[in-house]
Amino acid sequence: MKQMFGDATKAVQLNVQTVVLRVKNVNVTSNELKSALSNVESVVPEVQTTVKDIQKDVDKMNFKNKAHLDRINEAQARIETELATLNDMLTFGKKKKRNKKANAVK
């Protein structure tokens, strides 16, 4: 009987020690998390400033490039129109030759 109580007592003591160690581990981890969160919070304003500066630079670049991009788009539209015209001319010429051959065969 004493041995049964002794074993049970040891098991309870081990369980209590395990719980205590786990609680200490949770406290240490919690403190590490608080420290990391504090570091992140201290850096956020710097990051926000950097993001604003980058956005200003992007806006300036877009403004400067707009005229160039507009001219490129206009040139592209002209080229596409000219290509379509040439394609129509070539297609019409092929149709004319086909019609002549078809009429000659009849």
Secondary structure as GFF3:
##gff-version 3
##sequence-region A 1 106
A	DSSP	alpha_helix	2	105	.	.	.	ID=ss1
###
